[in-house]
C-alpha cells in the first residue's frame, strides 16, 4: 500500500461500518479509497467516515465522499463524516459539504480569516 495514505474498514456490528482514512486522499489514492467505501456502503445501512488522520484531501477525494454519500442515501442508509482534521474540516466548510455530510463529533474550530479584525 502507498505510504502516503491508509484506508481501513471496521465493522461496527450488524450493518454499520467505519471507514478510517488517513494521509493524502487525492487522485493517486482514489482507487483503493473508493474500493473501501464501495465495500462499506455495499453491506451497510450506516457508514461513518473518520477523517481525523487526513493531512490532505483534494476535489477527487471530496467527489469520492459525495459519491458514497449519494449511493448510501439512495439505498436508504446514513452516511456521516466524523472528526475531520483541521485541514479537512476547512475544505469541507469552504465547499459546504460539512452541512451535507452531517459532521459527527464537532469539527475542530477553524477560524475564518475573513472574521479577523484588520490591523
Protein Blocks (a to p, Z undefined) as FASTA:
>chain_A
ZZkbccddddebhjaccdddehjddfklmmmmmmmmmmmmmmccbdcddfklpcbdcfkl
mmmmmmmmmmmmmnopacddehiafklmmmmmmnopmmmnopghiadddddfklpccZZ
